[in-house]
């Protein structure tokens, strides 16, 4: 990998199209941070009122809002509006591009990427894509044949994008502005010498995971394991009232310390979103991955299956989740801990954002 310092004097304009979920937004944030470090100009296009609007502006990047309509796979009256919203959001994107005059457009998935990518194709602005999931979304599959490069995380993804120029790189991880850090488990009442299980169902929590954890907790305590348990806001008071006084259990709805918890976890029980998987790999934490069944195109299942093939996680479908299957999976990881840990530690370092920027600059003829 070349040193990016040779590009410090570049001044190019990059426009990002992203939105919908953190798996689409945070890789774009990571790339934008790196481009900005090099002195380049960056703006974002996202859905008006979408979570990206708050996140992007909180990170200090200019944000331009368009109104995008999601296309539902099953019949939904809202689909009748889709052609009109697509046309209007494409026109809005086109106007933003005419004003900003980007040298390149980067889309990281989600339905917001559709009109943004389409506008860049029609305006003949170089388009680049990043797909975090093993199974690419509809938007990526539509745009990829027209992109200069489609960056992926898994080898398997290439088989779904046969007419596209594909480069495997990994998930770009954004620099975190940690408001708080954890220096020792003793700060949250846990013993640094004991096994620590991190449970998280995403920022909203997972009722399916929470209910099984609650049922399994007596066995976890009996085995002298400890629990860091993120419940999400829904149901937090119920679980906290029942379990927060138990020794060896730290329970919370959401916390700015979450990224610190990965560093102290022996193993994790979690969903299989792209960013979560990247965090697990970055911190070398073996995991039991319980894919969200309602995730678009069941992409979390395919993500988890790929992680299981790599020998760094166990796939446990939500339909099969109960106390016994969960305990069996936990025992399997802990009884073969060196196997999982060595596989994680043997993974190459995550240089995705640097690799993507190098590839884009080279493709644009800027290095």
C-alpha positions as CSV (number, residue, x, y, z in Angstrom):
1,X,0.0,0.0,0.0
2,X,1.3,3.4,-0.9
3,X,1.6,6.2,1.6
4,X,-1.2,8.7,1.2
5,X,1.0,11.6,2.2
6,X,2.1,12.0,-1.5
7,X,-1.5,13.2,-2.2
8,X,-1.6,15.9,0.5
9,X,-1.8,18.8,-2.1
10,X,-4.7,17.3,-4.0
11,X,-7.9,19.3,-4.0
12,X,-10.8,17.3,-5.4
13,X,-14.5,17.3,-4.7
14,X,-16.2,14.1,-3.4
15,X,-19.9,13.7,-3.2
16,X,-21.3,10.8,-1.0
17,X,-24.7,9.2,-1.4
18,X,-25.8,7.1,1.6
19,X,-28.5,6.5,4.1
20,X,-31.0,4.2,5.7
21,X,-28.8,2.2,8.2
22,X,-25.5,2.6,10.0
23,X,-24.0,-0.1,7.7
24,X,-24.5,2.4,4.8
25,X,-23.7,5.6,6.6
26,X,-20.6,4.9,8.7
27,X,-18.4,3.5,5.9
28,X,-19.1,6.8,4.0
29,X,-18.3,8.8,7.1
30,X,-15.0,6.9,7.4
31,X,-14.0,7.7,3.8
32,X,-15.1,11.3,4.1
33,X,-12.9,11.7,7.2
34,X,-9.9,10.4,5.3
35,X,-10.6,12.4,2.2
36,X,-10.9,15.6,4.3
37,X,-7.6,14.9,6.1
38,X,-6.0,15.0,2.6
39,X,-7.5,18.5,2.1
40,X,-10.3,17.5,-0.2
41,X,-13.8,18.9,-0.2
42,X,-16.7,16.6,0.8
43,X,-20.5,16.8,0.8
44,X,-23.3,14.3,1.4
45,X,-26.6,13.7,-0.1
46,X,-29.2,11.8,2.1
47,X,-32.8,11.4,2.8
48,X,-34.6,14.3,4.4
49,X,-35.4,13.2,8.0
50,X,-33.3,10.0,7.7
51,X,-30.8,9.0,10.4
52,X,-28.0,10.1,8.0
53,X,-29.1,13.7,8.3
54,X,-28.3,13.9,12.0
55,X,-25.2,11.7,11.9
56,X,-23.5,13.5,8.9
57,X,-24.1,16.9,10.3
58,X,-22.9,15.9,13.8
59,X,-19.7,14.8,12.1
60,X,-19.3,18.3,10.6
61,X,-19.9,17.5,6.9
62,X,-22.2,19.5,4.6
63,X,-25.5,17.7,4.0
64,X,-28.0,18.1,1.2
65,X,-31.4,16.6,1.7
66,X,-33.5,14.9,-1.0
67,X,-36.8,13.0,-0.5
68,X,-36.4,9.4,-1.5
69,X,-39.1,6.7,-1.5
70,X,-38.1,3.1,-0.6
71,X,-39.2,0.4,-2.9
72,X,-40.9,-2.4,-0.9
73,X,-40.5,-6.0,-2.1
74,X,-44.1,-6.9,-1.1
75,X,-47.1,-5.0,-2.2
76,X,-47.3,-1.7,-0.4
77,X,-49.5,1.3,-1.5
78,X,-46.4,3.5,-1.0
79,X,-44.8,1.7,-4.0
80,X,-47.2,3.7,-6.2
81,X,-45.3,6.8,-5.3
82,X,-41.9,5.2,-6.1
83,X,-41.6,6.3,-9.8
84,X,-42.5,9.9,-8.9
85,X,-40.2,10.1,-5.9
86,X,-37.3,8.5,-7.9
87,X,-37.7,11.1,-10.6
88,X,-37.9,14.0,-8.3
89,X,-35.0,12.8,-6.1
90,X,-32.9,12.2,-9.2
91,X,-33.6,15.8,-10.4
92,X,-32.7,17.1,-6.9
93,X,-29.4,15.1,-6.9
94,X,-28.6,16.3,-10.4
95,X,-29.1,20.0,-9.3
96,X,-26.8,19.4,-6.3
97,X,-24.1,17.9,-8.5
98,X,-24.4,20.8,-11.0
99,X,-23.8,23.2,-8.1
100,X,-21.0,21.3,-6.3
101,X,-19.3,19.9,-9.5
102,X,-17.9,16.8,-7.9
103,X,-14.8,15.0,-9.4
104,X,-16.3,11.7,-8.1
105,X,-19.4,10.3,-6.5
106,X,-19.3,7.5,-3.9
107,X,-22.4,5.6,-3.0
108,X,-22.3,3.2,0.0
109,X,-25.7,1.5,-0.5
110,X,-29.3,1.9,0.6
111,X,-32.1,3.3,-1.4
112,X,-30.7,6.8,-1.2
113,X,-27.9,5.7,-3.4
114,X,-30.3,5.0,-6.3
115,X,-31.1,8.5,-7.4
116,X,-27.6,9.8,-6.5
117,X,-25.9,7.1,-8.5
118,X,-28.3,7.4,-11.4
119,X,-27.6,11.2,-11.6
120,X,-23.8,10.6,-11.6
121,X,-24.1,8.1,-14.4
122,X,-26.3,10.4,-16.6
123,X,-24.0,13.3,-15.9
124,X,-20.9,11.2,-16.6
125,X,-19.3,11.8,-13.2
126,X,-17.1,8.9,-12.1
127,X,-19.1,6.6,-9.8
128,X,-17.7,4.4,-7.1
129,X,-19.6,2.0,-4.9
130,X,-19.0,0.3,-1.6
131,X,-21.0,-2.8,-0.6
132,X,-20.6,-3.9,3.1
133,X,-22.7,-7.0,2.9
134,X,-22.0,-10.4,1.5
135,X,-25.2,-10.3,-0.5
136,X,-25.5,-7.0,-2.4
137,X,-28.6,-4.9,-2.2
138,X,-30.9,-4.1,-5.1
139,X,-29.4,-0.6,-5.5
140,X,-25.8,-1.9,-5.7
141,X,-26.8,-4.6,-8.2
142,X,-28.4,-1.9,-10.4
143,X,-25.6,0.6,-10.2
144,X,-22.5,-1.7,-10.2
145,X,-22.3,-2.3,-13.9
146,X,-22.0,1.5,-14.4
147,X,-19.5,2.1,-11.6
148,X,-15.8,2.6,-12.1
149,X,-15.0,0.3,-9.2
150,X,-17.3,-1.5,-6.7
151,X,-15.5,-2.1,-3.4
152,X,-16.6,-5.2,-1.5
153,X,-15.9,-6.9,1.8
154,X,-16.5,-10.6,0.9
155,X,-15.1,-12.7,-1.9
156,X,-18.7,-14.1,-2.4
157,X,-20.1,-10.7,-3.4
158,X,-18.3,-10.7,-6.7
159,X,-20.4,-13.7,-7.9
160,X,-23.5,-11.4,-7.7
161,X,-21.8,-8.6,-9.6
162,X,-20.4,-10.3,-12.7
163,X,-20.6,-7.4,-15.0
164,X,-18.8,-5.1,-12.6
165,X,-15.2,-4.2,-11.8
166,X,-14.9,-5.4,-8.2
167,X,-12.2,-4.9,-5.6
168,X,-12.3,-6.5,-2.2
169,X,-11.2,-4.2,0.6
170,X,-13.1,-4.6,3.8
171,X,-15.4,-2.2,5.8
172,X,-14.0,1.3,6.3
173,X,-14.2,2.1,10.0
174,X,-14.9,5.7,11.1
175,X,-12.7,7.4,13.7
176,X,-14.8,7.5,16.9
177,X,-15.1,10.7,18.9
178,X,-15.4,8.8,22.2
179,X,-17.1,10.9,24.8
180,X,-16.0,8.4,27.4
181,X,-13.7,5.4,27.6
182,X,-13.4,2.4,30.0
183,X,-10.0,1.7,31.4
184,X,-10.9,-1.3,33.5
185,X,-13.9,-3.6,34.0
186,X,-13.8,-2.7,37.7
187,X,-15.3,0.6,36.7
188,X,-18.6,-1.1,35.9
189,X,-18.4,-3.6,38.8
190,X,-17.0,-6.6,36.9
191,X,-14.0,-8.8,37.5
192,X,-11.1,-8.5,34.9
193,X,-10.1,-12.1,35.6
194,X,-13.4,-13.7,34.6
195,X,-15.1,-14.4,31.2
196,X,-17.0,-11.5,29.9
197,X,-19.9,-11.9,27.4
198,X,-21.0,-8.8,25.5
199,X,-24.6,-8.9,24.4
200,X,-25.9,-6.2,21.9
201,X,-28.8,-6.1,19.5
202,X,-27.9,-2.9,17.9
203,X,-28.7,0.6,19.1
204,X,-32.4,-0.3,19.4
205,X,-31.7,-3.6,21.1
206,X,-33.3,-6.9,20.2
207,X,-36.3,-8.3,22.0
208,X,-35.7,-11.8,20.6
209,X,-32.1,-11.8,22.0
210,X,-33.0,-10.1,25.2
211,X,-35.8,-12.6,26.1
212,X,-33.4,-15.6,25.6
213,X,-30.6,-13.9,27.5
214,X,-33.0,-13.3,30.4
215,X,-34.0,-17.1,30.4
216,X,-30.3,-18.1,30.1
217,X,-29.0,-15.7,32.8
218,X,-29.2,-18.2,35.7
219,X,-27.0,-20.6,33.8
220,X,-24.5,-17.8,32.8
221,X,-24.2,-16.8,36.5
222,X,-23.9,-20.5,37.6
223,X,-20.9,-20.9,35.2
224,X,-19.3,-17.8,36.8
225,X,-19.4,-15.9,33.5
226,X,-20.1,-12.1,33.5
227,X,-22.4,-10.2,31.3
228,X,-22.3,-6.8,29.6
229,X,-25.8,-6.5,28.3
230,X,-27.1,-3.7,26.0
231,X,-30.9,-4.1,26.0
232,X,-31.9,-1.0,23.9
233,X,-34.4,1.4,25.2
234,X,-37.5,-0.8,24.8
235,X,-37.8,-3.1,27.7
236,X,-34.7,-1.7,29.5
237,X,-36.6,-0.8,32.7
238,X,-38.1,-4.3,32.9
239,X,-34.7,-6.1,32.5
240,X,-32.9,-3.6,34.7
241,X,-35.4,-4.0,37.5
242,X,-35.0,-7.8,37.4
243,X,-31.3,-8.2,36.9
244,X,-29.2,-5.0,37.5
245,X,-28.5,-6.0,41.2
246,X,-27.0,-9.3,40.2
247,X,-23.3,-9.6,40.7
248,X,-21.5,-10.0,37.4
249,X,-24.1,-8.3,35.3
250,X,-23.8,-4.8,33.8
251,X,-27.0,-3.8,32.1
252,X,-27.7,-0.7,30.1
253,X,-30.0,0.6,27.3
254,X,-27.3,2.4,25.3
255,X,-23.9,3.8,26.2
256,X,-21.1,5.9,24.8
257,X,-18.8,3.2,26.3
258,X,-20.0,0.6,23.8
259,X,-16.9,0.7,21.6
260,X,-14.8,0.2,24.8
261,X,-16.8,-2.9,25.8
262,X,-15.6,-4.7,22.6
263,X,-12.0,-4.4,23.9
264,X,-12.9,-6.2,27.2
265,X,-15.2,-8.9,25.8
266,X,-14.3,-12.6,25.7
267,X,-17.0,-13.3,23.3
268,X,-20.1,-11.5,21.9
269,X,-23.7,-12.3,21.2
270,X,-25.0,-10.0,18.6
271,X,-26.7,-9.3,15.2
272,X,-24.7,-9.6,12.0
273,X,-24.7,-6.1,10.5
274,X,-21.6,-5.1,8.6
275,X,-20.3,-2.5,11.0
276,X,-20.8,-4.8,14.0
277,X,-18.8,-7.5,12.2
278,X,-16.0,-5.1,11.4
279,X,-15.8,-4.0,15.1
280,X,-15.7,-7.6,16.2
281,X,-12.8,-8.3,13.8
282,X,-11.0,-5.1,14.7
283,X,-11.1,-6.1,18.4
284,X,-10.6,-9.9,17.7
285,X,-13.8,-10.9,19.5
286,X,-15.3,-14.3,18.6
287,X,-19.1,-14.1,18.3
288,X,-22.4,-15.8,18.1
289,X,-24.1,-14.1,15.3
290,X,-27.9,-14.0,15.3
291,X,-29.0,-12.4,12.0
292,X,-32.0,-10.0,11.9
293,X,-34.6,-12.0,9.9
294,X,-36.2,-8.9,8.5
295,X,-33.0,-7.3,7.2
296,X,-33.2,-6.4,3.5
297,X,-32.5,-9.4,1.3
298,X,-31.7,-11.4,4.4
299,X,-28.2,-9.9,4.1
300,X,-27.3,-10.5,7.8
301,X,-27.7,-14.2,7.3
302,X,-25.2,-14.2,4.5
303,X,-22.8,-12.0,6.5
304,X,-23.0,-14.4,9.4
305,X,-22.5,-17.5,7.2
306,X,-19.3,-15.9,5.7
307,X,-18.0,-15.2,9.2
308,X,-18.7,-18.8,10.3
309,X,-16.8,-20.1,7.2
310,X,-13.8,-17.9,8.2
311,X,-13.8,-19.6,11.6
312,X,-14.4,-16.4,13.6
313,X,-18.0,-16.8,14.6
314,X,-21.0,-19.2,14.9
315,X,-24.2,-18.5,13.0
316,X,-27.3,-19.1,15.1
317,X,-30.6,-18.3,13.2
318,X,-33.1,-16.5,15.4
319,X,-35.7,-19.3,14.6
320,X,-33.4,-21.7,16.4
321,X,-32.5,-19.4,19.3
322,X,-33.2,-20.7,22.8
323,X,-31.4,-21.3,26.0
324,X,-29.9,-24.6,25.0
325,X,-28.7,-23.6,21.5
326,X,-27.2,-20.5,22.9
327,X,-25.4,-22.3,25.7
328,X,-24.2,-24.9,23.2
329,X,-22.8,-22.1,21.0
330,X,-21.1,-20.4,23.9
331,X,-19.5,-23.7,25.1
332,X,-18.3,-24.4,21.5
333,X,-16.5,-21.0,21.3
334,X,-15.1,-21.1,24.8
335,X,-13.9,-24.8,24.5
336,X,-12.2,-24.0,21.2
337,X,-11.2,-20.4,22.1
338,X,-7.7,-20.5,20.7
339,X,-9.1,-21.6,17.3
340,X,-11.4,-18.7,17.0
341,X,-9.0,-16.2,18.5
342,X,-6.1,-17.2,16.3
343,X,-8.3,-17.0,13.2
344,X,-9.3,-13.5,14.2
345,X,-5.8,-12.4,14.9
346,X,-4.6,-13.9,11.6
347,X,-6.9,-11.6,9.6
348,X,-5.1,-8.8,7.8
349,X,-5.4,-5.3,9.4
350,X,-8.3,-3.2,8.3
351,X,-6.9,-0.7,5.9
352,X,-10.1,-0.4,3.9
353,X,-10.4,3.4,3.9
354,X,-6.8,3.9,2.8
355,X,-7.1,1.2,0.1
356,X,-10.3,2.7,-1.3
357,X,-8.9,6.2,-1.4
358,X,-5.7,5.0,-3.1
359,X,-7.7,3.1,-5.7
360,X,-10.0,6.0,-6.4
361,X,-7.2,8.5,-6.7
362,X,-5.3,6.2,-9.0
363,X,-8.4,5.6,-11.1
364,X,-9.0,9.3,-11.4
365,X,-5.4,9.8,-12.5
366,X,-4.6,11.9,-9.4
367,X,-1.5,10.1,-8.2
